[in-house]
Amino acid sequence: MENKVIEREVDECIDRLVDTKKDVISVIEQLETSQYDILHKKYVQYLTFDEIAAIKNKSTSSITSIHGIALKNVQKILDERKRVK
């Protein structure tokens, strides 16, 4: 009986995680392509900034700069969502 309860709780956690991941992707899809690409590689594919820089043939500092701009733009999107609700 206890195993069923734990299994249900795990399933609920997984469902919330999947929903959150879909929501994150839907937000970052609204960004410019380069910003989307960096955030997707960082937070969906779990690559490091160094790995992203190597793939994009850019410096790590360039990638972190674009990452910072992208996060500011994500915040604007989230603020707008909150304002509209």
Residue pairs with C-beta under 8 A, 6 or more apart in sequence:
21 44
24 43
24 44
25 40
25 44
27 74
27 77
27 78
28 35
28 36
28 39
28 40
28 43
28 70
28 74
29 36
30 77
31 39
31 70
31 73
31 74
32 73
34 66
35 66
35 69
35 70
35 73
36 70
37 56
38 52
38 56
38 63
38 66
38 67
38 70
39 67
39 70
39 71
39 74
41 47
41 51
41 52
41 55
42 49
42 52
42 67
47 55
49 60
49 63
49 64
49 67
50 60
52 63
53 59
53 60
53 62
53 63
56 63
